[in-house]
Amino acid sequence: MTDGTPDTAAPNTAIVPSPCISVCKLTADRAYCIGCLRTLEEIRGWKHMDAGQKRALLADLENRQAAAAE
């Protein structure tokens, strides 16, 4: 029976939304997607990552976006 509070004991089973924004175009050097800033390897691997790995990648993407804005 649940009391309505989130289950923090199993964080790797939660659904993590994809960072894809449907702007799927690689940079000229094919280093990453200009829409989501993921590399091809990260895009291909997304479906195989657990929630913890996805959240770690999302944090990396925030850092990439901040670095790109500088």
N, C-alpha and C positions, 0 to 999 in steps of 0.2 A: 504494500500500500504506500502511495506517495503522498507527501504533504504539500506538494506544489512547489517546493524549492528545487532549484536546479541540481542535478547530480554532478558534483565536482569530483567525485571519486573515480569517474571513468572519462577523463577529458579526451582520450584518443578515440572515442566512439561518436563524438558529436559531429554533426555535419558542418563542414567549413565551406562557404561559398567560393567558387572559382573567382580569381581576379580578372578573368577575361571580360573585356568591355566591347567585344565584337569589332574591334579595330585591329584586324589581324594582318599586320604588315611588318616585315622584318626591316631592321636598319640596313643600310647599304652594305655594311660588312657582315651582315647576318648574325650579329652578336646577340640581339634580343628583339622581341616584338615591341613596336612603338606604342601599342595599346596597353599592354599589361606589364611590360618591362621584363618578362620572363625569357629565359633562353629556350632554345628548341628542346634541349634536354629536360628542362623544368616543365615545359608544356606537355611533352610526351609522358613524363613521369607523374604528373598530377594525379591521375586516376589510381596510381599504385601507392601513393603516399597515405600514411595514416593521418589523423587529424592533427597530431602534434607536429608532424613534419610540414603539413600544410600551413599551420599557424607560424612556424619558424620561417617558412618561405615568404609568407605575407609580411612578416617583420622585415626581412631582407629587402623586399620590394619597396617598402616605405623608405628605407635607407637609400635605395637606388634613386627613388623619386626625389628625395631631398637633395642628394648629391647632384642630380641632373639639373635641379632648379638653381644651383649656385652658379 
